[in-house]
Amino acid sequence: MARKTPSVETLRGFKDLRNDIAHEYKTDDLAELFSDVLQATPELLALARSIFDYGKALIEE
């Protein structure tokens, strides 16, 4: 089953969220950061699964 590719805006949002976590840009409101992480998690996991499946298919060719 084909999966929908995330938009560029979504991928940039993931990058920005990663930067917020890694560089502690949002230490003033950790509850909001945690909420953002929880909200992004399902789509990030789906993207990771899609990348894994793609790589596996290439190896099996």
MODELLER restraints for C-alpha pairs under 7 A, 6 or more apart:
rsr = mdl.restraints
at = mdl.atoms
rsr.add(forms.Gaussian(group=physical.xy_distance, feature=features.Distance(at['CA:20:A'], at['CA:26:A']), mean=5.96, stdev=0.5))
rsr.add(forms.Gaussian(group=physical.xy_distance, feature=features.Distance(at['CA:26:A'], at['CA:33:A']), mean=6.81, stdev=0.5))
